[in-house]
Amino acid sequence: MSLPRLFLAPLAAAENTLVPLDAEGARHLRILRMKPGDALEVVLGDQPWRADLAELDRGRAVARLVGPLDEDREPPFALEACLPLPAQLSLFDEGLPPLVELGATLIQPVIYHRSEFDPTKTAARMERWARIIQSACEQSHRSRRPELRPPIPFEALTTWATPQRWVAYELATGQANPTLRPEALAFTSGPEGGITDGEFAALSAAGWQPVSLGRSILRAVTAPVALLGAIQFELGRVPRVP
């Protein structure tokens, strides 16, 4: 059984360092009925550590660092999820956990023509999305948190500089799906109603390659998860070098 994992702010750490946990972390450990002396894991920035619980009461929790963890659970290159902002922001909440679990290294909300973008509502949602991302990282034992960026207009994707750029598109283009190369990859898909013809043309002209995810039409929240799952399947074909 895997140990509980908590993500904390980076700090200068060494064996036997005492690290205070935040209120949410302490609450989680109480729910798990953990007691002082029980083992857990903490991630300080991007450095995972073995630890044990030194103190836990209703108002305070402290972990003691035991030693750094030698692990590599992150993808071998950046996987940048350029996600459409949906009309219902709760759908964005729904799509985040599986994308984090599947290894997305960047979460970039995108305002498409068919997005219903409300700057005030979206800004208020950013803190919630950060919490969802952290929780998914802890559940899936990621080694580092994906970066969450503020929303950008669709036009910003036409100058996106990542070497590989894929766009899930529901209409037949006559092109075979691209072959995954071992370098950073960005992927995107449309909101409810899909990407407009003009948006797809602009993305194609900017070097984004179309990807088919089958003959059925996927929900806006399903398409990016299906695409990242397919990418991880391809990554699994190549054994990692220790």
C-alpha positions as CSV (number, residue, x, y, z in Angstrom):
1,M,0.0,0.0,0.0
2,S,1.4,3.4,-1.0
3,L,2.1,6.0,1.7
4,P,0.2,9.3,2.0
5,R,2.0,12.0,0.0
6,L,1.7,15.8,0.7
7,F,3.0,18.6,-1.5
8,L,4.6,21.5,0.4
9,A,6.4,24.7,-0.4
10,P,10.1,24.3,-1.3
11,L,12.6,24.8,1.5
12,A,16.2,24.0,2.4
13,A,16.0,20.5,3.8
14,A,18.1,17.8,5.3
15,E,17.6,14.6,7.2
16,N,15.7,15.1,10.6
17,T,14.5,18.5,9.5
18,L,11.0,19.2,11.1
19,V,8.6,20.5,8.5
20,P,5.2,22.1,9.5
21,L,2.3,20.9,7.5
22,D,-0.5,23.1,6.3
23,A,-4.1,22.9,7.7
24,E,-5.4,20.9,4.8
25,G,-2.5,18.4,5.1
26,A,-3.1,18.0,8.8
27,R,-6.8,17.5,8.2
28,H,-6.1,14.8,5.6
29,L,-3.8,12.9,8.0
30,R,-6.4,13.0,10.7
31,I,-9.0,11.6,8.3
32,L,-6.5,8.7,7.6
33,R,-6.2,8.2,11.4
34,M,-2.5,8.6,11.3
35,K,-0.5,8.8,14.5
36,P,3.0,10.2,15.4
37,G,5.6,7.8,14.1
38,D,3.6,6.7,11.1
39,A,5.4,6.9,7.7
40,L,4.5,9.3,4.9
41,E,6.0,11.2,2.0
42,V,6.3,14.9,1.4
43,V,7.4,16.8,-1.8
44,L,9.2,20.0,-1.1
45,G,9.0,21.9,-4.4
46,D,10.1,19.1,-6.7
47,Q,12.1,17.0,-4.2
48,P,10.2,14.0,-2.7
49,W,11.3,12.9,0.8
50,R,10.5,10.0,3.0
51,A,9.2,11.3,6.3
52,D,7.5,10.3,9.5
53,L,4.8,12.1,11.4
54,A,6.4,13.8,14.4
55,E,3.3,15.6,15.7
56,L,-0.4,15.7,15.0
57,D,-3.2,17.4,16.9
58,R,-6.2,19.5,16.0
59,G,-4.2,22.6,15.5
60,R,-0.8,21.5,14.4
61,A,1.0,18.8,12.3
62,V,4.7,18.3,11.8
63,A,6.7,15.9,9.7
64,R,10.3,14.8,10.2
65,L,12.3,14.2,7.1
66,V,14.0,10.8,6.9
67,G,15.7,10.9,3.6
68,P,15.3,11.9,-0.1
69,L,13.4,9.6,-2.4
70,D,15.1,8.5,-5.6
71,E,12.2,8.2,-8.0
72,D,11.1,9.3,-11.4
73,R,7.4,9.3,-11.9
74,E,7.3,12.3,-14.3
75,P,7.1,12.0,-18.1
76,P,10.4,12.1,-20.0
77,F,9.4,15.5,-21.6
78,A,6.9,18.2,-21.1
79,L,3.3,17.4,-21.8
80,E,1.4,20.8,-22.1
81,A,-2.4,20.6,-21.8
82,C,-3.9,23.7,-23.5
83,L,-7.5,23.2,-22.3
84,P,-10.6,24.9,-23.7
85,L,-12.5,26.9,-21.1
86,P,-16.1,25.5,-21.2
87,A,-19.3,27.3,-20.6
88,Q,-19.7,25.4,-17.3
89,L,-16.5,25.9,-15.3
90,S,-17.4,22.9,-13.2
91,L,-16.5,20.8,-16.3
92,F,-13.0,22.2,-16.1
93,D,-12.9,21.0,-12.5
94,E,-14.0,17.5,-13.7
95,G,-11.3,17.2,-16.3
96,L,-8.3,18.3,-14.2
97,P,-7.7,15.2,-12.0
98,P,-7.3,12.6,-14.8
99,L,-5.0,15.0,-16.8
100,V,-2.8,15.5,-13.7
101,E,-2.8,11.7,-13.0
102,L,-1.8,11.1,-16.6
103,G,1.2,13.3,-16.3
104,A,0.3,16.8,-17.7
105,T,3.2,19.1,-16.8
106,L,1.3,22.4,-17.7
107,I,-2.3,23.3,-17.4
108,Q,-3.1,26.2,-19.8
109,P,-6.7,27.4,-20.1
110,V,-7.6,28.6,-23.5
111,I,-10.4,31.0,-24.6
112,Y,-11.9,29.6,-27.8
113,H,-14.6,31.3,-29.9
114,R,-17.2,29.0,-28.4
115,S,-15.9,29.4,-24.9
116,E,-18.1,31.5,-22.6
117,F,-15.4,33.5,-20.8
118,D,-16.2,35.5,-17.7
119,P,-12.9,37.0,-16.4
120,T,-14.3,37.5,-12.9
121,K,-15.7,34.0,-12.5
122,T,-12.6,32.4,-14.0
123,A,-10.2,34.4,-11.8
124,A,-12.2,33.3,-8.7
125,R,-11.9,29.7,-9.9
126,M,-8.1,29.6,-10.2
127,E,-7.5,28.9,-6.5
128,R,-9.9,26.0,-6.7
129,W,-8.1,24.6,-9.7
130,A,-4.8,24.8,-7.9
131,R,-6.2,22.8,-5.0
132,I,-7.7,20.2,-7.4
133,I,-4.3,19.9,-9.1
134,Q,-2.5,19.5,-5.8
135,S,-4.9,16.8,-4.6
136,A,-4.6,14.9,-7.8
137,C,-0.8,15.1,-7.5
138,E,-0.9,13.7,-4.0
139,Q,-3.4,10.9,-5.0
140,S,-1.3,9.8,-8.0
141,H,2.1,10.3,-6.3
142,R,3.4,12.8,-8.8
143,S,6.9,14.0,-8.2
144,R,6.1,17.6,-9.0
145,R,3.0,19.8,-9.5
146,P,2.0,20.9,-13.0
147,E,2.2,24.6,-13.6
148,L,-1.3,26.3,-13.8
149,R,-1.3,29.5,-15.9
150,P,-4.0,32.2,-16.3
151,P,-6.3,31.9,-19.4
152,I,-5.0,33.0,-22.8
153,P,-6.9,33.9,-26.0
154,F,-7.0,31.2,-28.7
155,E,-4.8,33.4,-30.9
156,A,-1.8,32.8,-28.5
157,L,-1.7,29.2,-29.6
158,T,-0.7,30.3,-33.1
159,T,2.7,31.4,-31.7
160,W,3.1,28.5,-29.3
161,A,6.7,27.4,-29.5
162,T,6.6,23.8,-28.3
163,P,8.2,21.5,-30.9
164,Q,5.3,19.1,-31.2
165,R,1.7,20.6,-31.3
166,W,-1.4,18.4,-31.6
167,V,-5.0,19.4,-31.9
168,A,-7.8,16.9,-31.5
169,Y,-10.3,17.5,-34.3
170,E,-13.6,15.7,-34.9
171,L,-13.8,16.2,-38.7
172,A,-11.9,13.9,-41.1
173,T,-8.8,15.6,-42.5
174,G,-7.4,12.8,-44.6
175,Q,-4.2,12.9,-42.5
176,A,-2.8,10.1,-40.4
177,N,-2.2,10.8,-36.8
178,P,1.2,12.2,-36.1
179,T,4.0,10.0,-34.7
180,L,5.1,10.9,-31.2
181,R,8.7,12.2,-31.0
182,P,10.8,12.3,-27.8
183,E,10.5,16.1,-27.3
184,A,8.1,18.5,-25.6
185,L,4.5,18.2,-26.8
186,A,1.5,20.6,-26.5
187,F,-2.1,19.4,-27.2
188,T,-5.4,21.1,-27.4
189,S,-9.1,20.4,-28.2
190,G,-12.3,22.4,-28.5
191,P,-15.0,23.5,-26.0
192,E,-18.6,22.5,-26.3
193,G,-19.5,22.9,-29.9
194,G,-16.0,22.2,-31.0
195,I,-13.2,24.3,-32.7
196,T,-14.5,26.5,-35.5
197,D,-13.3,26.0,-39.0
198,G,-11.4,29.3,-38.8
199,E,-9.7,28.3,-35.6
200,F,-8.7,24.9,-37.0
201,A,-7.3,26.6,-40.2
202,A,-5.3,29.0,-38.1
203,L,-3.9,26.2,-35.9
204,S,-3.0,24.2,-39.0
205,A,-1.2,27.1,-40.6
206,A,0.7,27.5,-37.3
207,G,2.0,23.9,-37.4
208,W,-0.6,22.2,-35.1
209,Q,-1.2,18.7,-36.4
210,P,-4.7,17.2,-36.3
211,V,-5.3,14.1,-34.3
212,S,-8.3,11.8,-34.6
213,L,-9.7,10.1,-31.4
214,G,-12.1,7.8,-33.2
215,R,-15.4,8.2,-35.0
216,S,-17.6,9.3,-32.2
217,I,-17.8,12.9,-30.9
218,L,-16.3,13.2,-27.5
219,R,-17.3,15.7,-24.8
220,A,-15.1,18.7,-24.3
221,V,-14.0,17.2,-21.0
222,T,-13.3,13.8,-22.4
223,A,-11.2,14.6,-25.5
224,P,-8.1,16.0,-23.7
225,V,-8.1,13.0,-21.3
226,A,-8.4,10.5,-24.2
227,L,-5.6,12.3,-26.1
228,L,-3.2,12.3,-23.1
229,G,-4.0,8.6,-22.4
230,A,-3.0,7.8,-26.0
231,I,0.2,9.8,-25.6
232,Q,1.1,7.8,-22.4
233,F,0.3,4.6,-24.2
234,E,2.9,5.5,-26.8
235,L,5.4,6.5,-24.2
236,G,4.9,3.1,-22.6
237,R,6.2,1.4,-25.8
238,V,9.7,2.7,-25.1
239,P,11.4,1.3,-21.9
240,R,12.8,4.0,-19.6
241,V,16.6,4.0,-19.2
242,P,17.5,4.0,-15.4
